[in-house]
C-alpha cells in the first residue's frame, strides 16, 4: 500500500512541473515585490518587442508592395501604351470636340454616343472593308470634368480619366466599355485602373442600371485615390526627417505614421469611410511621453488607481480636428506648430 502511495505522488509531481522545489521557487518569485524600476524595465521590454514586430511588419508590407508592383508593371504598361495610342488616334481623327458643362452631361447624351458607336460599326460592316467608308463620318469627342469620352472601333466607348493634385496633372487612366447592342447592357472590356481599386464591383452595382453614374463614380474613385496618395507622398517629402515610421494600404484608405523628433512619440491613425473620401473620418492621435532619467519633470498618471512611472498616452484633440478638416500636409504643419504648447498644458 505504501509503495502505491509513493508511486502516486511521483506521478503527480511529473504531471505538475510546479510541484515540490519548483513550486516553492515559483511562489518565492511570485511573492517578490516589484519596484518602480522593475515595472519600467518590464514595460520597456514590451516596447522593444513591439518595435521589433512593427519593423518586421513594415518590411513585409514593403516586400508585398514591391512584388505586387513588379507583377502588374509590365502587363499594365503594355495595356496603357496601347490604349493611350488608340485614344490619341481617336482624338487626332475627330472632327469636333465638345465641352460639356453641368447638365449637358446626361443619360441622353450617353445614349447618343452609344448610337454613334453602333452606326459607325454598321457602316464599316456594310462596306465590306473596315478601311474604306462609303462616305465621311462625323467623329465627335466629348470632354466633361476630368473625363474625355470618344467612340472607338469595334462598338466600344472609351473613357480617359486625367487625375491631378494641387493643380498639377498626374496620371491618365482608361476604361473601355463594350456595347454589343442596345438590347444588351454595356460591359467593361478592359481598363488601366490600379488593380486594387474595385472596378468590377462598381461595374456590377452601377453599369447595367446607370452607365453615366458608373463613369462618374470611376472618375471620383481615381481622383480620390491619387489625392490621398499624393498627400502621403508630400508629407514624406517635406517632413521625412520627423517621421519615424509610416504605413499605408495600397489604396491609401488606411494610413498610420509616427512622429519621433519631439519630447514624445506621437502616433497618428487615419481611416477613410470609403474609397472616394479625401478626408479621413476616423482619426486617432496619441502622444506617448518618453521617459528620461535626466528629466526633472515628473510624469505621473493613473491607471486603474495605481500610480507608476510609465505615463499613459494622451489623445491630442486639436490634432484630430485638424486632420478631419485639412489636407494631410496642412494638418501635419498645424500639429507640429501647436504640439509643444499642447504638451506643456498636459504635463506641466
C-alpha positions in Angstrom: 0.0 0.0 0.0 2.8 2.4 0.9 4.6 1.7 -2.4 1.3 2.5 -4.2 1.1 5.9 -2.4 4.7 6.8 -3.2 4.2 5.9 -6.8 1.1 8.0 -7.0 3.0 11.0 -5.5 5.8 10.6 -8.0 3.3 10.6 -10.9 1.6 13.7 -9.6 4.9 15.5 -9.4 5.7 14.6 -13.0 2.4 15.9 -14.2 2.8 19.2 -12.2 6.0 21.0 -13.1 5.5 23.5 -10.3 5.2 20.9 -7.5 7.9 20.4 -4.9 11.1 22.5 -5.3 9.8 24.1 -8.5 6.6 25.2 -6.7 8.5 26.7 -3.8 10.8 28.7 -6.2 7.8 29.9 -8.2 6.0 31.0 -5.1 9.0 32.9 -3.9 9.3 34.5 -7.3 5.6 35.4 -7.4 5.6 36.9 -3.9 8.8 39.0 -4.5 7.7 42.7 -4.7 8.4 44.7 -7.8 9.9 48.1 -7.5 9.1 51.0 -9.8 12.2 50.4 -11.8 11.2 46.8 -12.3 7.8 47.9 -13.7 9.5 50.3 -16.1 12.0 47.7 -17.3 9.2 45.2 -17.9 7.2 47.8 -20.0 10.4 48.8 -21.8 11.0 45.2 -22.8 7.4 45.0 -24.1 8.0 48.2 -26.1 11.2 46.8 -27.6 9.4 43.6 -28.7 6.6 45.7 -30.2 9.1 47.8 -32.1 10.8 44.7 -33.5 7.4 43.3 -34.6 6.5 46.6 -36.2 9.8 46.7 -38.1 9.2 43.2 -39.4 5.7 44.0 -40.4 6.8 47.1 -42.2 9.4 45.2 -44.1 6.8 42.6 -45.0 4.4 45.3 -46.3 7.2 46.8 -48.4 8.1 43.5 -50.0 4.5 42.9 -50.7 4.1 46.2 -52.4 7.3 45.7 -54.4 6.1 42.3 -55.5 2.7 43.5 -56.5 4.2 46.3 -58.5 6.6 44.0 -60.4 3.7 41.6 -61.2 1.5 44.2 -62.6 4.0 46.6 -64.0 4.8 45.0 -67.4 1.3 44.0 -68.4 -0.2 47.2 -67.2 2.4 49.2 -69.1 1.8 47.4 -72.3 -2.0 47.9 -72.0 -1.6 51.5 -71.0 0.6 52.3 -74.0 -1.7 50.5 -76.5 -4.8 52.3 -75.2 -3.1 55.7 -74.9 -2.1 55.4 -78.6 -5.6 54.4 -79.5 -7.1 57.4 -77.6 -4.6 59.8 -79.2 -5.5 58.4 -82.7 -9.2 58.8 -81.9 -8.8 62.4 -80.8 -6.5 63.2 -83.8 -9.2 62.0 -86.2 -12.0 63.8 -84.5 -14.0 66.4 -86.4 -15.2 68.2 -83.3 -14.5 68.2 -79.5 -17.5 69.3 -77.4 -17.0 70.6 -73.8 -19.9 69.6 -71.6 -20.9 71.7 -68.6 -23.2 70.6 -65.8 -26.4 69.2 -67.0 -25.2 68.8 -70.6 -23.6 65.6 -69.5 -26.6 63.3 -69.0 -28.1 59.9 -69.9 -29.5 61.2 -73.2 -26.0 62.2 -74.4 -24.6 58.9 -73.4 -27.3 57.2 -75.4 -26.4 59.4 -78.4 -22.7 58.3 -78.0 -23.8 54.7 -77.9 -25.9 55.2 -81.0 -22.9 56.7 -82.9 -20.8 53.8 -82.0 -23.3 51.3 -83.5 -23.9 53.4 -86.6 -20.1 53.5 -87.2 -19.8 49.7 -86.7 -22.7 49.0 -89.0 -21.3 51.3 -91.7 -18.0 49.5 -91.7 -19.6 46.1 -91.8 -21.7 47.1 -94.8 -18.7 48.5 -96.7 -17.0 45.1 -96.6 -13.7 46.7 -95.7 -13.0 48.4 -92.4 -10.5 50.7 -94.0 -13.0 52.1 -96.6 -16.1 54.1 -95.7 -18.9 54.8 -98.2 -18.9 58.5 -97.1 -17.1 60.6 -94.5 -18.5 60.2 -91.0 -18.5 62.9 -88.3 -16.4 62.0 -85.3 -17.1 63.8 -82.0 -15.1 63.7 -78.8 -16.7 64.8 -75.5 -14.9 66.4 -72.6 -16.5 66.8 -69.1 -14.7 67.4 -65.9 -11.6 65.1 -65.8 -13.1 62.8 -68.5 -12.7 62.5 -72.2 -15.2 60.3 -73.9 -14.8 59.1 -77.5 -16.0 56.4 -79.9 -13.6 53.6 -80.6 -13.7 50.9 -83.3 -15.5 47.7 -82.7 -18.6 49.0 -80.8 -16.6 50.4 -78.0 -16.8 53.6 -75.9 -13.6 54.8 -74.5 -13.2 57.0 -71.4 -9.9 58.6 -70.5 -9.5 60.0 -67.0 -7.0 62.7 -66.2 -6.1 62.9 -62.5 -4.4 65.9 -60.8 -3.1 67.1 -57.5 -2.7 70.7 -56.3 -3.5 71.9 -59.8 -0.8 69.8 -61.4 -1.7 66.9 -63.8 -0.8 63.4 -62.6 -1.7 60.1 -64.4 -4.1 59.2 -67.2 -6.3 56.1 -66.7 -8.5 54.4 -69.3 -11.7 52.4 -69.2 -13.2 50.8 -72.4 -16.9 49.8 -72.5 -18.2 47.4 -75.0 -21.7 47.9 -76.4 -22.8 44.9 -78.4 -26.4 46.1 -78.9 -29.0 48.4 -77.4 -30.7 45.3 -76.0 -27.7 44.2 -74.0 -26.0 46.0 -71.1 -22.6 47.5 -71.6 -19.6 45.8 -70.0 -16.1 46.8 -69.1 -13.9 45.3 -71.8 -10.6 46.5 -70.4 -9.1 49.2 -68.3 -5.8 50.5 -66.8 -7.1 51.3 -63.3 -4.9 50.2 -60.4 -5.7 46.5 -59.7 -6.6 47.2 -56.0 -9.5 49.5 -56.9 -12.9 47.7 -57.0 -13.7 48.3 -60.7 -15.6 45.0 -61.1 -17.8 45.6 -58.0 -18.7 49.0 -59.3 -19.5 47.5 -62.7 -21.9 45.0 -61.2 -23.5 47.7 -59.0 -23.9 50.5 -61.5 -23.1 49.9 -65.1 -26.2 47.9 -66.0 -28.6 50.3 -64.2 -26.9 53.7 -64.7 -23.9 53.9 -67.0 -23.5 57.6 -66.6 -23.2 57.2 -62.8 -20.7 54.4 -63.3 -18.5 56.6 -65.5 -18.6 59.4 -63.0 -18.0 57.2 -60.0 -14.9 55.7 -61.5 -13.6 59.2 -62.1 -14.3 60.1 -58.5 -12.6 56.9 -57.3 -9.4 57.6 -59.3 -9.2 61.2 -58.3 -9.6 60.4 -54.6 -7.0 57.7 -54.7 -4.5 60.0 -56.4 -5.3 62.8 -53.9 -4.7 60.5 -50.8 -1.6 59.0 -52.3 -0.1 62.4 -53.2 -0.8 63.8 -49.7 1.2 60.9 -48.2 4.0 61.4 -50.7 4.1 65.1 -49.9 4.5 64.7 -46.1 7.2 62.2 -46.7 9.0 64.6 -48.9 8.6 67.6 -46.6 8.8 66.1 -43.2 10.5 62.7 -43.7 13.2 63.5 -41.1 10.5 63.8 -38.4 8.5 60.7 -39.3 9.9 57.5 -37.8 7.5 55.0 -39.4 4.8 55.3 -42.0 2.4 52.5 -43.1 -0.5 52.7 -45.6 -2.7 50.3 -47.5 -2.4 50.2 -51.3 -5.5 52.4 -51.9 -4.2 54.7 -49.1 -7.5 54.5 -47.3 -5.7 53.3 -44.1 -2.7 55.4 -43.0 -0.5 55.3 -39.9 2.6 57.1 -39.0 4.8 58.1 -36.0 6.4 61.4 -35.2 9.5 60.9 -33.0 11.5 64.1 -33.4 9.9 65.6 -30.3 9.8 65.3 -26.5 7.3 62.5 -27.0 6.2 59.9 -29.6 3.1 60.8 -31.5 1.1 58.1 -33.3 -1.4 59.0 -36.0 -4.0 56.6 -37.3 -6.3 57.6 -40.2 -9.2 55.6 -41.7 -11.4 56.7 -44.6 -15.0 55.6 -44.8 -14.9 54.7 -48.5 -12.5 54.9 -51.4 -13.9 58.2 -52.7 -13.1 60.1 -49.4 -10.3 62.6 -49.4 -10.5 63.5 -45.7 -10.4 60.8 -43.0 -13.5 60.0 -41.0 -11.8 58.0 -38.2 -8.8 59.8 -36.6 -6.8 58.9 -33.6 -3.7 60.9 -32.5 -1.9 59.8 -29.3 1.0 61.4 -27.5 3.3 58.9 -25.7 5.7 60.8 -23.4 9.2 59.3 -23.3 10.8 58.6 -20.0 14.1 60.4 -19.5 16.1 59.7 -16.3 17.7 63.2 -16.6 14.4 65.0 -16.9 13.2 67.0 -13.9 9.6 66.7 -15.0 7.5 64.2 -13.2 5.0 62.5 -15.4 2.7 60.7 -13.1 -0.6 59.4 -14.5 -3.0 56.9 -13.1 -4.2 53.6 -14.5 -6.8 51.5 -12.6 -5.9 53.5 -9.5 -2.3 52.6 -9.5 0.4 55.2 -9.9 3.5 54.4 -11.9 6.5 56.0 -13.6 5.3 55.0 -17.1 2.8 57.6 -18.2 -0.3 56.8 -20.3 -0.8 58.2 -23.8 -2.9 61.3 -24.2 -5.2 62.0 -27.1 -4.5 65.2 -29.0 -7.9 66.5 -29.8 -6.6 69.6 -31.7 -4.6 67.4 -33.9 -7.5 65.1 -34.7 -9.7 68.1 -35.6 -7.0 69.4 -37.9 -6.8 66.0 -39.7 -10.5 65.8 -40.2 -10.8 69.2 -41.8 -7.5 69.8 -43.6 -5.3 68.1 -46.2 -2.7 65.9 -44.6 0.3 68.2 -45.3 -1.6 71.2 -43.9 -2.8 69.2 -40.8 0.7 68.0 -40.2 2.1 71.5 -40.1 -0.7 72.5 -37.7 0.1 69.6 -35.4 3.8 70.3 -35.3 3.3 74.0 -34.7 1.0 73.5 -31.7 2.5 70.3 -30.2 4.9 72.0 -27.7 2.2 74.1 -26.2 -0.3 71.2 -26.1 2.3 69.0 -24.2 3.2 71.9 -21.9 -0.5 72.2 -20.9 -0.9 68.5 -20.3 2.2 67.5 -18.5 3.4 70.6 -16.6 
